[in-house]
Amino acid sequence: MSISLQFCRKSAVLLSQLNTNVRVLRYSSDGFKSILGEPTVQSPFANPLRNRDPSTLSITLTPSLDSQTIQLSADEQKFETLEEATKNIVNSALEDQKKIEKAAILAETMKQFQSEKAEKVVQTAAASTSSSSNSDGGGFTIDEESAREAEKEKRRLRLERNTRIGGYVLMGSTVVGFIFFCGYYGRAPRDEQGNVIGDEFMGSYLAPFYRILNSFKLWRDYVVEPAREKLLPDPLPAGYLQPKYTIIIEMKNVLVHPEWTYKTGYRFAKRPALEYFLDVVGYPNFEVVIYTSESMMTGGPVVESFDPKQRIMYKLFRDCTKYMHGHHVKVKAS
């Protein structure tokens, strides 16, 4: 009995070793087959993808293994199809997520734009309401708008009427002033007792017209000609020292030079040794006359500042020049 048990145990061990050897070597030898038949449990080495030599697989596989290989290739195709489907699903999910993010950003932008637009509308409405309240004391409806338009039309008509009346008044005033001017300057001169003084136009029918023209000439001469005909006075009478020679000097750019800056305004720079020059040529050696085109208001204080000893006898300013072609021209003293 013990011998039979030992034999059975040894047989089982041998069978298990044979089964293992068959499972390992059946891929390399087609002539060896197990005496127990094909194994019912699939070997982990049955996957042909794990074999490094595909040519060996095609030679050593049995017909029973070909069906398994075909089944494995079908499973691989299903796995690849499933993997592609998974990738497609993942890609579509990512695209959907991107679209959702873009839609959220667009919605946020539209919301912000609408809020800004609403704020602008509110500000415009508030400004129009405040302006209307300042002008009319509050908001207005359609009837009030028509009333405002009617009021604007009335104001326009009133302004047009006032402008027309003002034009008529101005024209009438001009005509009346011209008539008064002609009557005043065209009449004959009279003395203090009211007696008519004869003139060169007496006895002519156009005497008023000639007198008006003469008045225009006098006004022109008042502006253009020197203020007086005799610019220098007569020589000093006996008993006073009258210099023998007269020196006429231009003040501007000869004795002094004007300059202007933003900081100091107008200033006059004196020529070097100006006081010494006036002491040498001034009274009583020569009769020194300052003749300048500057006005008395500008040139008078300047002359007094550089001639404190009164060496200069006479001063002639712009009113003693003749206005010709836009310039003040000095004339010869008589």
Secondary structure, DSSP 8 states (H G I E B T S, - for coil): -HHHHHHHHHHHHHHHHHHHHHHHHTTT-SS---TT-S-SS--GGG-GGG-S-HHHHHHH--HHHHHHHHHHHHHHHHHHHHHHHHHHHHHHHHHHHHHHHHHHHHHHHHHHHHHHHHHHHHHHHHHHHHHHHHHHSS---HHHHHHHHHHHHHHHHHHHHHHHHHHHHHHHHHHHHHHHHHHHHHS--B-TT--B---TTTT-TTHHHHHHHHHHHHHHHHHHS-S-S--S-----TTS---S-EEEE--BTTTEEEEEETTTEEEEEE-TTHHHHHHHHSTTTSEEEEE-SS-HHHHHHHHHHH-TT----EEE-GGGEEEETTEEEE----
